[in-house]
Amino acid sequence: MKSVNDGTGEDNLAADTAATTANRSCIVGGLTFELAGASKNRIWLFPRVMARQFKPVRFFVLMGVAAFIVCGVTAFYTHRAAHGRPAEERAAYAIGEKAGDQALPGAKLPTNADLNMMAQKYFKRQGSGEQQSWDLAFENGYTDGFKKTHPQ
């Protein structure tokens, strides 16, 4: 199909209309469409698009941006998963925090050995999962709960 542009930079509407009706094709936004099965209510368009020139700088910049986004998303979810805790550890922390809240007023924070003994006692009663991680979560929870109710 011949170009309908007269060289001034503006498209000639009358020439576009004439070309469209004569060739049963349409030019929209630089793309040429073939009109097929035109009826009053529907017009199906099939594009005849020419391949554009390859622009290597644009391609590599876009690939770099895409790689940066993918790496950022991967790092975000990897970092987030590293700090996640299993349900047993969260439960141990909550139990320890509650026990620390219920400590007697005027009491001092127990030593690490005493906290470990308490954690083992609680684990035998209501714990599940790996005991070492459960004990550590209980101790952290107890310490945080104790510090909330017993400011120093």
ABEGO torsion letter per residue (X at the ends): XBBABAGAGBBBAAAAAAAAAAAGBBBBGGBBBBBBGBBAABBBBBBBBBBBBBBAAAAAAAAAAAAAAAAAAAAAAAAAAAABBBAAAAAAAAAAAAAAAABBBGBBBBBAAAAAAAAAAAAAAABBEBAAAAAAAAAAAAAAAAAAABBX
